[in-house]
Amino acid sequence: MQARAFPLAIAALLFVFSPRGGAFPVSEPKVQRLSERAEIIVKATVSQVTELGEGKNSLSSDPAARSLFFEAQLQPLYALKGTVPNAPIKVSFERGIDCLPVEYLVKGATYLVFLKASGGGYALADSVKSKIMADPTCPAVQPQGATTEDCLRAELLGEIQSRDAAVVADALAALGDLGFSRDDVALIAPFVNSPDKTLAGCALATLLKSGYFEYLDAAVAYMGTYPKTNSKEFGWASKIGVVVRKITDPGVAARLIGAMDSPNLLVRQSAAYVLRQAKVRAAVPLFVKGLQDADFDVRYHCLLGLAETIEGKLNGDWACTTEFFAKDENKYIRVWQEWWENEGKKQDWQ
């Protein structure tokens, strides 16, 4: 069989994109970048929210996209970055009508708010995420001589002691973006076993984001508990899947080999993707088996896992784009099954 090389652009796409990514949401902006972009970070309570009216959506290139514009009055408690007056301040923001709404401020709630100057007042610093739920009873934490990120991290570590589950969840998610030290793990790890499964999922995603992979088995177990539903728990299971898919260390990835036989689709998709990206040789027999999986994405990841792991196989005889695979799966699966029977299973893949 004559080898046909992939066009360079197609080969590059195979390394970057997952097949269809249906259950995996786009990651939110990192709090670290948001804190750098903001001119002011203030802990404040919203005392009033006023709707100003409808107008063109300033966040969309579509001239027909519309937004509702608001003005909120905030009572600052203290600033973590920049300065604000003790008196109430006004913050403008908009919510999209025909597109995904931006984060908005709710009367009576307390937040860590990321702001920029706008006219005679302020505006949210980012259109997607500019607030973190906070507990007004948590004491101010301002380490002397600390950076803005240090102050924010200390504040968030204090917020996870709140009795308000929504505050704790927001603080844990933000800590996952900022990162934290090994010493701080002891404050976060207890939430892994929380009876509140939203908090448990949030804690697991946060720990994995910061590279504490000793919690990988617990994360896989959490993902495997929830089927594909609209529940909050599945929302966190899918977010954990996003974090798991960022694993590139072959030693860590190899711990997902057993997950290839999971009855849970989210777990199998994540495991196949990670083992493929990390080029784990021990996964080759499972890639061959996975070519018969009931899920298209798993089958496709296994196809590319074989082609990308075994030297000299990343070409048009052995792998292809999703479109070509969907048109004639049997063609590529048969080639690999023949290879396995005639050559592959005679080799040591450990």
N, C-alpha and C positions, 0 to 999 in steps of 0.2 A: 504493500500500500504506500503510495507516494505521499510524503509529508508536505503539507501546505501551511506555510507560516501565516499566523494572524497578521492582519494589518496592525501597525504599531498602536494606533488609536484604540482599536477594539481590545487589544491585549491590556492596555492600560486601564480601560474601563472595567475589565474583569477583576482587577486588583482593588478597585476603589469602591464599587457599588455592590450592595446586596441585591438579590434579584428583584424583589418587589417591596420589601420592607414594611408590609402592611401594618403589623402590630407595634412597630417601633416608632415612637414619636420623636420629633426633632427636639434636640436639647435646648433648654433655655439659655439665655446669655449668662455667662459666668459672673458671679457676684464680684469677683476680683476685677474684671474689666469694668463692671458697672461702677464700682467704687472709684476707679481711676477716672472715669468719664464724668462723674458727678462733681459739681463745684461745692456742694454742701450735702452732708449726711446728717440728718437730724432725727431724734426720737421725738415724736409728736402725737398728739391726740386730735382727731378730726372733730371739730365742733359744729361745722355746718357744711353742707354740699348744696350748691345751687346750679340748676340747669340753665345754661345761657341760650340754648337754641341749636338749630341744625345748620350745618354748612359743609363745604367740600372737605373730604377726608384728606388731611395733609400728609398722611403716611402712605397713600396709594398713588400710583401713576395713572390710575383710571380716573378720568375727569368726572365720571358719573358716580364714583364712590362717595358716600356721605358719612358724616359723623355727627354725634351729639357732643356739644362742647359744654364743659362744666367749670365751675370755680369752687374750690374747697377752702375753708378757713381752718387753719391748723394752729393749735396751741403748742409751741415747742416746749419740750422738757429739758433737753440739752442737745448739743451738737457733738458729733464724733469727728466731723470734718468741716472746716470753714466756720463761719459765725452767723448767727441769726438773732434778731431781737427777742427779748422776753415776751413782747406783745404778740398777738395773733398775726400770722402771715397768710397771704393768699397764694394758692397754687392752682394753676390752670391745667386742664387735661381734656382729652377727648376719647370717646368710645366709638369705634366703628359700627355702622349700621349694617352694611352689606359685606363686611369682612370680619375676621376674628377680632373681637374687642380687645383693646389694650387693658392693662391693669387699671383699676380705678379705686378711689378712696371712699370708704364707707363711714358715715356719720357715727360717732361714738367709739370707733375703733382706734387703737394705738398702733403705730407702725414705726419702723426704721425707714425713713423716706429718703430717696436719692433725688436731688434737685439740681436744677440749673437756673440761673437768672433769666428772667423773661419780662421785658418791659419794666413796669414798676413793681413786679412781684416775682413769682417763681413758676417753673413748670417741671413736670417729671423729666428726669434725665434720660430715660429710655422709654421707647414706645411699648415694649413688651413686658418688662418687669422692673418696676421702680419702687417697690415697697416690700417689706418683710414684716409680717405680723409680729407684734411685740407685746410684752406684758408691762403695763405702767408701774406695777409694783416691784419689778426687778430693779435692784440698785444700779446706779451708773457705775460702769467699769472703765476707767481711763488710765491704763498703765503709763507711768511717767516715762517720757522720752520715747514712747512707742510710735510706730508708724500708724497710718490710717487703718491698714489691714489688721495690725495687731489689736487696735482698739475695737474694730468691728468683730474680730474673732472672739475677743474677751467678752464683748457684749452678747454674742450669740451663745457662747458657752454658759453664760448666766441665764439666758432665755430658755434653755432646755430644762431648767429647773421649774418652769412655770407649771401651774395646774391646768392651764388651757392647752388642750391637745393641738389646736390649730396653731398656736404660738410655737409649740415644740416642733411640730412638723415643718413649719417655715424655717425655724432656726437650724434644724438638722439638714434640710436641703441646702441652705446657704453655706453651712459648714462644709458640706460636700464639695461645693464650688471653690471655697477658699483653701481647703486643706487644713490639717491640724497635726499636732505632734503625737507621738506614741503615748505620752503622758495623758493626753486628752481622751484617748480611746476608752479609758475606764469610765468616763462620764457618759459616753455614747453607747457603748456595748450593751448595757442593761436593757436598752429599748428593743434590742433584737428579740428578746423574749417577752415583749409587752403583749398583754391580751388585746390591746388596740392594734389590729393588724396593719392599719395604715401607718402607724408609728414604727412598727416592726419593719415594714418594707422600706420606709424612708431611711431608717437607721442602717439597714443593710446596703442600700444604694450609696449612702454617705460613706460608709466604711470602705466599700470597694473602690469608690472614686479616688480615695486617698491612698489606695494601694495596700490595704490591710486584707490580703487574700486568704488569711486564715478563716475568714467568714464566707468564703466562696461556697462551701458545701451547704451552709445554712441558707445562702441566697438561692442556690439551685432548688433546695427543698421548698423554699417559699414560692418560687416561680411555679414549681410543679403542683402546688396546692390549688391553684386557681385556673379554671378553664377560661376560654376567651369570652369574657362577658363585659358589661359596662360597669361592673362594680369598682369601687375605689381600690379594693385589694388588687384587682387585675391591673388597674392603672399603675400601681407601684410595681407589680410583677413585670409589666412591660418596661418600666423605667429601669428596673434592675437588669432586664435583658439588654437594654442599650448600653449600660455600664459594662456588663459582662463581655459584650461584643468588642470592647476596646482593649481586651487582654491580648497582648502580643508575645509575652514571654512563653516560650515553648514548655518550660517546666511547669508553669502555672496552668497553661492551656491543657496539658496532658491530664490534669485532674478532672477534666470534663469528658474523658473517654467513656466512662460509665453512663453519662447522661445521654449518650447517643441512643440508648435503648429505652429512654423514658417514654411513658405513655402520653406525656404532656407535650403538645406541639411546640409551645413557646420554648421549652427546655431543649428539645431536639434541634430546633432552628438555631438557637444560640450556640449550642455545642458544636454543631456542624460548621457554623460560620467561624467560630474561634479556632477550632482545630485546623480548618482550612487555612486561615490567615497565618497561623503560627507554624504551618507546615510540619505538623507532628507526625513523624513516620509511623509511630505505633498506632495511629488512627487509620492507616491505609486499609486494613481488613474491614474496618467499620465503614469506611467510605464505600467500599465495594458493596457491602450489605445495604448501605443507605441508598444505593441507586434504586432499590425496590421500595423505598419509603412511600407512604400514602400521600405525603405532601410534596408539591412541586419544588418549593424553595429548598427543602432538605435534599431532595434528589439533585438539584442543580449545584448546591454547595458541595455535595459529595463528588460530583463530576469534576468540579474545579479543584477540589481538595486533592483528588488523584493527579490531575494534570499539573498542578502547581507544586506538588510535593515530590513527584517522581521526575527526575531529571530527563529532559529531552521530550517531554510529552505535551508541553503547552503549545500546541499547534492545532490546525483545523481538522486533523484526523481524530484527535482525542478530546477536544473541548470546543466550545462555541459560545456565542452570545445567548441570552435567554430566549430571544426570538427564534433562533435556529433550533435550539433545544426543544422548545415547545412544539415546533412543527414536526420534529422527527426524533423523539427521545430514544426510541428503540435502537436507532442507528448507533448512537454514542454509547448507550448502555451495553449493547451487544459487544462492541469493540473492547470495552473494559472487562466484561465478563470473560471473554475469550482470553484476554491478556492474563487475567487472574488464574484461570484454569491451566494455562500453558506455561506461565512464568511466575506470576506474582505470588501465589501461595507457596511456592518453593523457597521463597526468600524469608529471612529473619527480619521482622518489622519492629522488633523491640528496641 
